[in-house]
Amino acid sequence: MEARSSRELKARNYLEKHRIMDLLTYLTSALLFFRPERPREYLISILERLRIAKLSGVALPFFMDNSNIASMFEMLDSSNKGSISFVQYKEALKTLGLYTEGEVLKDDGHGVTFEQFRNEVNKRTQEICEKTKGKDSESCQSAAEQLLLH
């Protein structure tokens, strides 16, 4: 019995050390959100983009257009209130690769509207583009393409 619990503890420690469960949650969320026609190839491309992001030292965002942002917001605002909770907002930014663990976000006690959400996603995406040397929309696009190539 003790050997089994020791193996389980080692396995759990391994998964935590390498953040495997976080990765699997992230991959599953992306898969269910985008629902690609070829899911295995899509997952492989995400892993490849994550590898590139790690090598380049830049967080990997999912470069989303306004329709993707609107779809994500609508999924989060299932009751159609016109706003999402601060917790939902923070988790969405994490899922998109636009939030770091040490970052402090201020909760004003009000919900986050679609306009606030869209503006923040676009602002954070632009900041990442600038970190990859993209200063205007054209060079930002090429910086994004470099990050997302697989």
Backbone bond lengths (Angstrom), bond angles and torsions (degrees), N, CA, C in turn:
res aa  C-N    CA-C-N  psi(-1)  N-CA   C-N-CA  omega(-1)  CA-C   N-CA-C  phi
1 M - - - 1.439 - - 1.528 110.95 -
2 E 1.328 116.93 -43.15 1.461 120.77 -177.50 1.523 111.76 -65.15
3 A 1.322 117.34 -37.14 1.467 120.71 178.56 1.522 110.42 -62.90
4 R 1.332 116.07 -38.52 1.456 119.65 179.63 1.523 111.04 -65.21
5 S 1.325 117.83 -45.81 1.466 120.48 -179.37 1.524 110.52 -66.77
6 S 1.320 116.75 -31.49 1.468 120.61 176.71 1.535 110.30 -66.33
7 R 1.323 116.15 -43.10 1.468 120.40 177.19 1.527 110.75 -63.85
8 E 1.333 116.15 -42.29 1.462 120.08 178.73 1.529 111.20 -62.70
9 L 1.311 116.74 -41.30 1.461 121.35 178.83 1.527 110.70 -64.71
10 K 1.333 116.75 -43.26 1.464 120.80 177.58 1.526 110.80 -62.35
11 A 1.328 116.07 -41.91 1.470 120.25 179.17 1.526 110.24 -63.93
12 R 1.330 116.77 -45.40 1.460 120.95 179.64 1.527 110.82 -61.90
13 N 1.325 116.92 -43.77 1.466 121.25 178.45 1.528 111.58 -62.04
14 Y 1.316 115.59 -40.63 1.469 120.46 178.16 1.526 110.51 -61.51
15 L 1.334 116.35 -48.17 1.459 120.92 -179.89 1.531 111.26 -61.28
16 E 1.322 116.75 -41.48 1.468 120.49 179.20 1.527 111.50 -68.30
17 K 1.318 116.24 -43.67 1.471 120.68 -178.80 1.525 111.30 -58.32
18 H 1.317 116.19 -41.66 1.463 120.98 -176.30 1.535 113.07 -97.33
19 R 1.336 116.48 4.92 1.468 123.11 177.25 1.531 111.87 53.77
20 I 1.310 116.05 40.33 1.455 121.89 -177.89 1.525 111.28 -66.12
21 M 1.321 118.20 -41.64 1.461 120.35 -179.08 1.531 110.55 -65.85
22 D 1.340 117.39 -37.76 1.465 120.42 175.54 1.524 110.47 -61.41
23 L 1.327 115.68 -43.08 1.456 120.51 179.63 1.527 111.00 -62.97
24 L 1.323 116.80 -45.22 1.463 120.15 -179.86 1.529 111.57 -64.30
25 T 1.318 116.73 -38.43 1.465 120.52 176.72 1.520 110.34 -63.46
26 Y 1.316 116.19 -43.93 1.461 121.88 179.25 1.532 111.02 -61.45
27 L 1.331 116.11 -47.55 1.464 120.56 -179.97 1.528 111.68 -62.59
28 T 1.322 116.25 -42.59 1.463 120.42 179.59 1.519 111.02 -64.77
29 S 1.335 116.91 -42.95 1.468 120.78 179.07 1.523 110.86 -61.16
30 A 1.314 116.74 -46.19 1.463 120.57 179.99 1.521 110.86 -63.16
31 L 1.308 116.08 -41.86 1.463 120.78 179.98 1.529 110.98 -62.26
32 L 1.313 117.38 -45.00 1.458 120.53 -178.95 1.524 112.03 -72.90
33 F 1.317 117.28 -30.27 1.463 120.09 179.21 1.522 111.12 -71.67
34 F 1.351 117.19 -48.68 1.463 120.51 -174.35 1.528 113.64 -89.62
35 R 1.315 117.93 -23.75 1.474 123.37 178.64 1.537 113.05 44.89
36 P 1.322 116.84 60.93 1.470 119.40 -177.84 1.533 111.74 -68.93
37 E 1.319 115.31 156.12 1.466 121.68 178.70 1.529 111.39 -65.09
38 R 1.320 115.78 -34.54 1.466 120.76 -178.05 1.527 108.28 -119.04
39 P 1.332 118.13 82.99 1.465 121.64 -171.67 1.527 114.80 -61.16
40 R 1.318 118.29 -38.50 1.467 119.13 -178.97 1.526 111.42 -64.94
41 E 1.322 116.06 -44.21 1.462 120.31 178.86 1.526 110.37 -64.96
42 Y 1.330 116.18 -37.54 1.458 120.98 178.39 1.530 110.62 -62.72
43 L 1.339 116.41 -45.77 1.468 119.92 179.06 1.526 111.03 -63.00
44 I 1.313 116.78 -40.16 1.463 120.58 177.42 1.524 109.98 -61.45
45 S 1.340 117.26 -41.42 1.467 119.84 -179.69 1.523 111.21 -66.21
46 I 1.337 117.63 -37.02 1.470 119.83 177.01 1.521 109.69 -63.57
47 L 1.325 116.92 -46.00 1.469 119.78 -179.87 1.526 111.12 -61.55
48 E 1.310 116.49 -38.98 1.459 120.32 178.03 1.529 110.72 -65.22
49 R 1.335 117.09 -42.34 1.464 120.30 178.45 1.524 110.97 -65.69
50 L 1.324 117.12 -36.36 1.460 120.46 175.81 1.530 110.82 -63.64
51 R 1.326 115.86 -39.83 1.470 120.31 177.77 1.519 110.39 -62.33
52 I 1.334 117.06 -45.21 1.468 121.63 179.09 1.521 110.34 -62.50
53 A 1.330 116.38 -42.57 1.460 120.21 179.70 1.530 110.35 -62.01
54 K 1.314 116.46 -41.13 1.469 120.02 179.75 1.527 110.45 -65.25
55 L 1.329 116.85 -43.18 1.465 120.61 179.58 1.522 111.99 -65.57
56 S 1.333 116.51 -36.17 1.465 120.26 -177.57 1.520 112.11 -84.71
57 G 1.334 117.33 -13.77 1.454 120.79 179.47 1.520 113.82 78.06
58 V 1.313 117.61 13.42 1.453 121.81 -178.80 1.518 108.32 -113.21
59 A 1.331 116.56 135.53 1.462 120.37 177.11 1.516 109.19 -61.79
60 L 1.301 116.11 143.10 1.461 120.70 -177.88 1.521 110.92 -93.75
61 P 1.306 117.04 111.27 1.459 118.28 172.56 1.521 109.39 -92.21
62 F 1.307 115.62 161.87 1.440 119.49 166.81 1.506 105.08 -93.84
63 F 1.319 117.61 110.78 1.447 121.35 -178.33 1.521 107.02 -70.75
64 M 1.302 114.60 111.22 1.456 120.49 -172.78 1.516 109.93 -113.52
65 D 1.313 115.79 143.72 1.457 118.56 171.79 1.531 108.06 -89.07
66 N 1.332 116.24 176.38 1.460 119.99 -175.25 1.520 113.10 -61.73
67 S 1.331 117.97 -31.83 1.465 118.54 179.48 1.531 110.79 -69.15
68 N 1.349 117.56 -35.58 1.465 120.38 176.14 1.520 110.83 -66.71
69 I 1.328 115.62 -41.22 1.467 120.28 179.60 1.529 109.19 -64.04
70 A 1.334 116.67 -43.79 1.467 120.80 179.31 1.524 110.96 -62.21
71 S 1.327 117.07 -41.87 1.469 120.72 179.42 1.519 110.94 -62.76
72 M 1.320 116.00 -43.78 1.459 119.43 179.92 1.529 109.90 -63.21
73 F 1.316 116.49 -44.84 1.465 120.43 179.54 1.526 110.60 -60.93
74 E 1.318 117.69 -43.33 1.468 121.41 179.71 1.527 111.35 -62.30
75 M 1.335 116.87 -37.53 1.462 120.23 177.26 1.523 110.46 -64.14
76 L 1.331 116.35 -39.75 1.460 120.60 -179.37 1.526 111.77 -73.85
77 D 1.320 116.72 -33.61 1.465 122.70 -179.48 1.527 109.19 -95.08
78 S 1.312 115.95 60.92 1.471 120.78 -174.10 1.522 112.59 -64.84
79 S 1.320 118.17 -25.23 1.470 120.40 179.32 1.521 111.92 -89.46
80 N 1.339 116.32 0.78 1.464 122.58 175.34 1.535 112.21 60.80
81 K 1.342 116.65 41.20 1.465 122.10 179.29 1.526 112.17 -79.30
82 G 1.331 116.18 -19.96 1.459 119.62 -176.19 1.514 112.73 92.88
83 S 1.337 115.38 4.37 1.467 119.99 177.10 1.523 109.06 -153.49
84 I 1.321 114.49 160.99 1.459 121.25 176.42 1.515 108.41 -121.94
85 S 1.310 116.75 162.32 1.464 120.39 -179.87 1.523 110.41 -74.56
86 F 1.307 115.40 162.27 1.455 121.32 177.83 1.528 110.28 -61.30
87 V 1.322 117.16 -39.74 1.467 121.63 179.58 1.531 110.11 -62.66
88 Q 1.338 117.78 -44.26 1.466 121.46 177.56 1.529 110.50 -61.65
89 Y 1.308 116.08 -43.07 1.468 122.48 179.50 1.529 110.52 -58.90
90 K 1.318 116.22 -49.13 1.467 121.74 -179.04 1.531 110.84 -62.91
91 E 1.326 117.17 -43.15 1.470 121.20 179.37 1.526 111.31 -65.65
92 A 1.334 116.87 -37.89 1.469 120.18 178.01 1.524 110.07 -63.42
93 L 1.320 117.13 -43.34 1.473 120.11 177.68 1.524 110.92 -61.98
94 K 1.334 117.30 -39.61 1.470 121.06 177.21 1.520 110.19 -61.93
95 T 1.324 116.52 -47.33 1.466 121.54 -178.33 1.520 111.21 -59.53
96 L 1.325 116.33 -36.79 1.462 121.05 -178.62 1.530 112.92 -81.44
97 G 1.322 117.31 -4.09 1.463 120.06 -178.24 1.513 112.21 76.45
98 L 1.319 116.90 25.02 1.463 121.57 -175.92 1.523 112.47 -112.58
99 Y 1.315 117.31 16.94 1.454 121.96 -178.24 1.517 108.18 -144.10
100 T 1.313 116.81 136.06 1.457 120.72 177.17 1.513 109.62 -108.09
101 E 1.298 117.16 149.83 1.462 123.10 -174.99 1.526 113.59 -55.21
102 G 1.320 118.07 -39.99 1.457 120.65 -176.59 1.519 114.33 -78.93
103 E 1.303 116.24 -8.76 1.466 121.25 -176.31 1.527 110.85 -70.98
104 V 1.319 115.08 142.63 1.462 120.42 178.44 1.524 108.67 -109.01
105 L 1.315 115.72 120.22 1.459 121.49 175.19 1.524 108.03 -106.24
106 K 1.319 115.89 141.64 1.461 120.01 -178.53 1.520 110.10 -94.92
107 D 1.322 114.57 127.09 1.457 121.71 176.92 1.522 107.42 -96.57
108 D 1.329 116.91 114.82 1.466 120.31 -179.32 1.527 112.15 -85.65
109 G 1.324 116.69 3.51 1.451 120.64 178.63 1.517 114.17 86.00
110 H 1.312 116.93 -6.62 1.459 121.57 177.53 1.522 108.37 -103.57
111 G 1.281 117.08 160.66 1.456 120.75 175.84 1.518 110.47 -70.09
112 V 1.316 115.67 164.61 1.464 122.56 177.99 1.528 107.57 -99.07
113 T 1.331 116.49 121.77 1.460 120.81 -179.21 1.526 110.11 -79.42
114 F 1.333 115.62 167.25 1.460 120.34 177.53 1.525 110.73 -58.90
115 E 1.324 117.09 -44.09 1.462 120.21 -179.01 1.527 111.20 -61.14
116 Q 1.330 117.42 -42.83 1.468 120.75 177.62 1.531 110.50 -63.30
117 F 1.327 115.89 -43.83 1.458 121.19 -179.43 1.528 110.59 -62.18
118 R 1.331 116.33 -50.33 1.468 121.32 179.95 1.531 111.00 -59.30
119 N 1.324 117.02 -46.43 1.463 120.34 -179.31 1.522 111.77 -61.62
120 E 1.328 116.65 -40.29 1.464 119.72 -178.91 1.527 111.53 -70.11
121 V 1.330 117.58 -41.45 1.464 120.58 177.33 1.528 109.58 -61.51
122 N 1.332 117.48 -46.23 1.466 120.89 179.90 1.527 111.72 -64.38
123 K 1.326 117.30 -41.54 1.469 121.17 179.46 1.527 111.22 -62.67
124 R 1.317 116.05 -46.25 1.465 120.05 -178.77 1.531 111.37 -67.97
125 T 1.317 117.04 -36.87 1.461 120.34 176.34 1.523 109.91 -63.64
126 Q 1.328 117.08 -43.51 1.468 121.67 178.68 1.533 110.61 -61.27
127 E 1.320 117.23 -41.26 1.467 120.70 178.82 1.525 110.82 -60.62
128 I 1.313 116.62 -39.34 1.460 119.60 178.52 1.519 110.33 -68.53
129 C 1.321 116.95 -38.76 1.464 120.50 176.44 1.529 109.72 -59.06
130 E 1.322 116.81 -42.49 1.463 120.21 -179.76 1.523 111.13 -65.23
131 K 1.328 117.11 -35.99 1.464 120.38 177.06 1.518 111.64 -64.76
132 T 1.331 116.40 -27.33 1.463 119.99 178.87 1.522 110.87 -94.57
133 K 1.321 115.70 21.09 1.469 125.06 174.50 1.517 113.67 79.96
134 G 1.329 118.82 10.81 1.461 121.29 178.44 1.511 110.16 -92.32
135 K 1.332 118.75 110.39 1.458 121.82 -175.48 1.515 113.35 -99.93
136 D 1.321 119.43 -22.19 1.454 121.05 176.73 1.520 108.51 -126.64
137 S 1.311 116.96 176.74 1.465 118.62 -173.08 1.524 112.34 -62.20
138 E 1.335 118.23 -37.33 1.461 119.76 -179.09 1.530 110.81 -68.69
139 S 1.348 116.74 -47.10 1.464 118.09 180.00 1.524 110.52 -71.67
140 C 1.338 116.57 -28.30 1.465 119.74 175.38 1.518 109.72 -63.45
141 Q 1.327 116.73 -42.33 1.460 120.47 178.60 1.520 110.55 -62.03
142 S 1.344 117.51 -42.98 1.460 118.69 -179.66 1.529 110.46 -68.81
143 A 1.345 117.39 -33.92 1.467 119.65 176.16 1.524 109.73 -64.76
144 A 1.326 116.29 -41.14 1.465 120.60 178.61 1.521 109.86 -63.48
145 E 1.339 116.57 -42.60 1.455 119.58 -179.74 1.530 110.61 -62.00
146 Q 1.329 117.00 -40.23 1.460 119.78 178.56 1.527 110.89 -60.93
147 L 1.325 115.69 -42.38 1.444 119.57 179.63 1.527 111.99 -66.63
148 L 1.306 116.72 -36.99 1.448 120.88 -171.09 1.515 113.99 -93.19
149 L 1.323 118.25 -4.93 1.463 120.10 178.99 1.523 110.07 -64.14
150 H 1.305 115.56 144.24 1.471 119.49 176.65 1.506 110.25 -143.29
